[in-house]
Amino acid sequence: MSLQVHRVRGQSMSPYYNNNDYVVSFRWRGMHFCVGDVVVLNHPRFLTIIKRIDAINDSGELRLRGDNPASTGSDQIGWQPQHRVLGKVIWHIAPNQPAKQAT
């Protein structure tokens, strides 16, 4: 099991997650993912990214996207294996606002 805090950098997940917000992610054995989940992933090209799951194929690979239409698209990110996921976002901390469970 792994609990991690990550700082949001950039606007790819705006308006839900903004630059300099923080998210808490959690990874546990046997974790299941659903379309719409927000995950933190170690991408081979983009390094650590925070994205929303857009689709899951029959092999269990994840297609990811940012919430901001101007963000890096799924076609650039590519299908990602689940073992690259560092954790599912479970908590969102925005500066000067109360913490809230992830949406």
Buried (B, 14 or more C-beta within 10 A) or exposed (E): EEEEEBEBEBBBBBEBBBEEBBBBBBBEEEBEBEEEBBBBBEBEEBEEBBBBBBEBEEEEBBBBBBBBEEBBEBEEBEBBEBEBBBBBBBBBBBEEEEEEEBE
